[in-house]
Amino acid sequence: MIDVMTDSAPLPAKTLLPDYSEARAAYTRGDYLTAARIVSAHLKAGATGVEVKTDLALSMEKLGKLDLAEGLLREAISTGKAGARSARALARILGDTGRPEAALDILAQLRKAGIDETYLAHPLYDLIADQGDLVRAEAIADRAIAAGTKDPGARFDRGRFRLKQGKYAEGFEDYEARWDVRPYTRRHTDVPAWDGTRLGRKTLLIHDEQGFGDTLQFLRFIPLIKPKFAGRIVLEVRENLLAFARSIKGLDQIIVRDGDRGNVDFQIPIMSLPYRLGTTLETLPSACPYITVPGKAFKLPQANPGSFNVGLVWAGKPTNQNDRNRSMRFADLVPLLDIPGTTFYSLQNGVAAAERLAHPRGSSVIDLEPMTGPFTDAARAMQALDLIVTVDTGYAHLAGALGRATIVMLGHRTDWRWLDKRSDSPWYPSMTLVRQTERNQWSSVVAQIASMISALTQDLRKTA
């Protein structure tokens, strides 16, 4: 039996076996660990049935423990008593772990058994999108919405597919449904939401959401507000982005997140701005750089005169739901280290930074992490580098917003903002996108980047 009770402090004695409905309630509000602990306690107490194991599996899935979730679902299905709910969840996990054929086979069997496509739409449309057919994926989500699906994520997912196709007007409208999907949580709900009407003398609060990279990417829309809508504009951001926010035009006040906002008349999350502004792919503000870096110029340690200096980032935060698809290992980048005329620097932070130290070639890369803790220091380091090579992290958006030459390495399952099959980004003109051609295989990506850097260093030597 799978036991999750060791993942955190045990439930208090008086609630060792809370009512089972509390597990479902915890799951609904996004508290997946509490849900898992309650279900696990019931299993320990002798609870049986495929639904109990499926409930635990769904919580494990949300917690990123896909191997445990898959094992539970297979146990449930092996009894012969599992319903479509268990099979659909297994198909979703198989798709997320790179086994789309097996996932589609399960969904096909459910369809033959008479299960309606609306119920199977998610994960079906994700699997179809992974195969590159975004038009069909959008159509499946569209039919599910028209049929009255109870899945709150269907409209949000349709928005992802539309945005990835460059259908920004319709896509950003659907993207407003992100509030129906965990882990997105509304803030400042006591203030009326701005509907895009003229502000006049009213005050609008723009507040950040999601990750640092998301905020950096969407700061570009703020200067468009005053010329069209007037008003007094207040921006709320996390402290480590304050310095960049100060370089954005059209702001009357900047406050730290959860600080005193004063009297405001309307509020809007920063990622809702393109929807209210009616942004299309053609009208996307793409001029870069649109942020500046305060402070003195950064001096690269151990810099060699005439060397081509490259910054590396190979992993994002492991808590990101898509981290297994976007992050790589330091070892994957080792082939780059043999390119003549280059000096490599690590911008990597967090637990993945230790991979460099553990690798035999790790000493070939100069560590900048102790010097680039705050985002502003990392930005100053990027200004001193000739090229930044990174996976899809906040650093990719920081480099792009600074207008630095950047190569972003993308996994097979990519975020909507990188569009589909493109090697350039309309968001960041100085950026090149290199995509996996085979799921979970970074070798071809690194080989392509090695060729690109070699060509750049050759050109540098010719002009020296």
N, C-alpha and C positions, 0 to 999 in steps of 0.2 A: 504494500500500500504506500502511496506517495504521501509524505508528511511535510507540510509547509510550516509547521509550528515553530521550527527552529529558525525561520527567517526573521523573526522579530520577537519581542517580549511575549510571553504566553498570555492568553486571555485571562482576566481576573477570575478567581475561583468561583465567584457567584455567577459568572457568565461563561463557564467552561462549555456549556452546551446551550447557547442562545437559540431562540426560535429560528427555524430554518429560513423563514421569510426574511430575516435580517440579512442573510447572505445575498439574496436576490436584490434587496434594497441597496446594499453596499455596492453591488456590481453596477446597478443602474446609475448611482451617483458617481461612479468612477473610482471607488475605493476598492480596488481589486485585491489588495493584500488582505484586508479584513474579510472580504467575501471568501477568499481561499482558505483563510484560517478557520472560519466558521464551518465551511463545508468539510474541511479536513477533520475537524473535531467530531462532526456527525459520523463520518466514515470510521473514525477510531472507536466511536461508541456503538458501532455495529450497523449503521445505516447501509442499506444496499440499494441496488437499482441503477439502471443506466443513466437516469436523469441526474443523479447525485454525482456520478463520475463525470458526466458531461459538464455539469456546472463547475466542478473543480477545474476541468480542462479549459473551459472558457476563461476562467480567471488566470490560469497559468499562461494561457496565450497572451493575454493583455499584459502580463508581467514579463513577457519576453522569454519565458521558459518553454520553448516550443517542443523540445524533446519530451519533456514531462507531459505536456498537453497531448501530444500525439500518442504517447503510451497509454494514457487514460482513455482516449477515444477508441483506440484499437481494442482495449480491454472491454469497453462498453459494447462495441460493435460485435466482438467475438461471441457474445452471449446469444446473438440472434434476436435480441429483443429491442435493439436500438432503433430509434426512429430517424426521420430525415434530419432532425436537428443535429444529431451526433455526426452523421455522415457529411452533412454540409460543412460542419466545423472542421472535420478531418480534411476535406477537400481544400478548404481555405488555407490550412497549415501546410499541406503538401505544395500548394502553389507558392506560398511565402518562402518555402525552403528549397525551391528550385526543382520541383517535380510536377510540372504542369500536366504532363500526359496522364499521370496517375490521378491527378485531381479532376481533370476533365472526364476521365473514365467513370469516376464516382458520380459526378453530376449527370452523366449520360444514363447511368443505371437508375438514378432517382427520377429522371424524366420518363424513362420507360415504365417506372412503377407508378406513374401518374402524378408526380409532384409538379406543381405549377412552376413555370419559369420565373414568375414574380418572386417566389420564395427563394429561388436559387440565384437570383440576379447577382447578389454578392455572395460568393466570390466569382461567379461566372464572368462578369464584365471585367474584373481585374485580370483574370487569366487570359481573356481575349486581348486586353490592352497590352499585357506582357508579350503577346505574340506579335504585337505591332499593328493590330487592327483597331485603332482608336475610334474610327467611324462606327464600327459594329459595337464596340464597347459602349459608346455613347447611346446608340440605339437601344441596347438592352436596358440601360439605366432609364432611358426615356420611357420605354414600355412599362417598366416596373413602377415608375412614378405615376403614369397615366392609369395604371391598374389599381392604384391606391396602396402601394406597398407600405407596410408598417415599419420598414427599415428607415430610421431617421437619417442614415448616411447616404441614401441613394442620390439625393439632389446634390449633396456635397461632392460625391464621387463623379456625378455627371459633370459638375463644374471643373473637376480636375482634368477630365478627358477633354473638355472644351478648351480649357486654358492651354493644355499641352498641344492642341492643334492650332493655337494662335487665335481662337475665337474669344477675344478678351471681353467684348461687351456682354455676351451671354455667359461666359465663364465666370467673370467676377460677380455677376448677379447670383449665379448658383453658389458661388463661394461664400455668400452670406449665410448659407446653411451650415457653415462650420460650427456655429454655436450649438447645433443639435447633436454634435459629435464630440465625445470625450477625446482628448483632455482639454478642449477649448472651453474656457469659462469667461462669461461676460464680467466686465468691471464697470464701475461708475454707473450702475443701473438706476441710481436715484436721480440722474440727470437725463433729460430728454435726448433721444438719439437725433443727430442731425440728418435731415432728409435731403440735403443738397439744395435747399432754397437759399435765397440771398440772406446774408447775415446782417447787413447794415451795421448798426452799432453793437450788435450782440457779440458775446464772447464764445468762442468754440474751443473746447478742450480736445486735443488729439492725444491719444495715449497708446503706448506701445503694447505689443502682444507677441506671444510665441517667443522665438529665439532672438539673439542679438543680430544674427544675419538678416532675419526678416525685417527688423527695424531699420538696419542700415540700407537694405534694398529699397524700402518704401519711403525713406526720408525725401527722396527726389520729388515726391508729389506735393510737398508742402508749399513750395514757392508758387504753385499754380492757383492757390486758393484766394488770396487777397485780390489779385487783379480781376477775378470773375465774381467773387461773392462778398468782398469787403470784409468787415468784421475785425475783431480782436482775436488773435490766434495764440493759444497757449499749448505748449508741447510738454508732455510728461514722459520721461524716459528713465531707464535705469542709470545709476550713477556712472558706470564705466563708459557710457555713450554720451555723456554730457558735453565733452569737448568737441565731439563731431557735430552734435546738434547745434552748437553755437555758430557753426559755419553755414548753417542753412538760412537762406533769406526768407523773409515774410513772417518771422516769428516776433511776437511782442513779449513773450515770457517763456522761460524754460524752467521746469520744476523736476525734482527727483521723484521717481515713482513712489506713490503712496504718501507724498508730501502734501503740504497745504495747497490745495488747488485754488482757493479763494472762491469768488462768485463767478460761476460759469453758467451759460444759458443752454448750451448744447455740448454733446460729446460724440466722438467717433473713434473707433479703433483705427490705428494707422493703416492696417491692411484692407480697410473698407474704402479708403480714399479713391482708388482707381474706379471703383463701382460708382461712387457718387460723382466723380469727375467725368464719367462716360468714356473712360480710356479704351482705345483700341490698339491693336498692334502697330497701326500706322501713326497714332498720336502719342505713343509711349515716349515719355521724356528720357532720352538716352545719353544726353551730354555728360561726359565724365572728364575730370573728376568733379564731383559735386560736394565732397567734404574735404576739409583741409586738416593738416596735422599740426598741433601746437608744439612749441618747444624747439630745442636745438636739433641740428641734424644728427643722425645716428651714425656712429663710426663702427663699421664692421670689424670684429676682432679677427686677427690673423689674415687680413685681406692681402691678396697678392696683386701687385700692379699688373694691369692688363688681363686679369682673370675675369671670367664670366661668372657672376655670383648668383646662385640659385637657392631660393628658400623652399623647404619641403614641409608639407603637412600630410600625413598618411592616415589619420583617423579623426573622427568626430567623437562626440560624447557617446559612450556606450548605452546611455539611457534612451537615446533616440530610437523610435520604433523601427526606423529603416536602417539602423546602423549596420546590420549584417550585410546589407546590400551596398552601402556607400563607403564603408571603411575598408582599408587594406592593412597589410602588415609592413613593417619597415623592411623586412627581407624582400618584399616584392619590388622595392625601389633600388636595391643594390646594383642592378645592371647599369644604372645611370652613373654610378660613381667612377666608372672607368673612362668617362668621356674626357679627352684631353682639353686642357685650358679652362677647366671649370673648378669652382670652389663651392661646396655645398654646405648649407646652413640649415639647422633644424629649427623650425618655428613650432614644432609639435609640443603640446602641453597635455596635462592629464596623465592617466595611467599608461596610455600607449607610448609615452615618451621613453619609458623604461626599455622598450624593445630595442632601441638603438644601442643602449649600454650593454645589452645582453648579446648583441650580434658581433661576430668577429670583425666586421667591416664598420662597426658603429663609430669607431674613433676617426674614420675618414670624414665624418660629418661634424661640423662645428655647432655646438649647442648654443642657441640663443634664448632658450626658455628662461634662464635666470635673469635675463636682461629685458624680457618682453612680457612680464606678468600682466600689466594692464593693457587694454586694447590700444591705448594711445602709443605705448612703447612698441607694440607689435606693428602698428601703422608706421612709426618712424623707421623701424627696421626694414619694412617693405619698401619704403622710399629709397633706401640705400641699396636694395637688391636689383639685379637686372631682370630677374624672372621669379615668379612664385608658382610652384607646382603643388597643387593641393587637391584633396578630395572635396566633396560637397559639404563644406562647413561654413561657419560664420566668417572664417578667414577668407574664403573665396569671395564673399560679398564685400568684405573690407578692402581686399586688394582691387576688386573691380570698381568700387566706389571711389577709390583713390586714383583710378585710371592707370594702374600698374599693369605691365605685361604679365598675364596670368594664364596658366593652363589648368583647367579643372578636369580631373579624372572622374568619370561617371560610370557607375555600375549598370547592370542590365535594367534594373527597375529604378527609374529616375523620377525626380520631383517635377511637377508641372512647369516650374519656372524655367527649366532648361529646354522647353519645347521638345520636339520630336525629330530625331535624326539630324539635327543641325550641328555643325562644328563651330558655329559662331553664336553669340548671344546678343539679341537686340537690347538687352538691359545694360550690357557692359561691352562697348566696342573694342576694348583692349584684351578681351578674353577669348581663348580658344578652348573648345570642348573636345575631349577625346573620350569616346565611349567604348565600353566593353562590346566585343562582337560575340562573346560566349559568356554565359552566366558564370559568375564567380571566378573568371579567369582574367587576371590583371596583366599577364605576360605580354599580350599583344598591345595593350595600352602603353605599357612602359617602353616597349620596343619602338612604338611610334613616337613617343616623346623623346627617346634617346636620339632618334634621327633628326627631330626638330631642333634639339639643343645642339647637336653636332653641326648642323647647318648654320646655326646662329654663331657658334664659336669660330667656324671657318670664315664667315663673313667678317667677324671682328678682327681676326688675324690679318685678313686682306687689307683692311682699312687702317691697321696699326702702323 
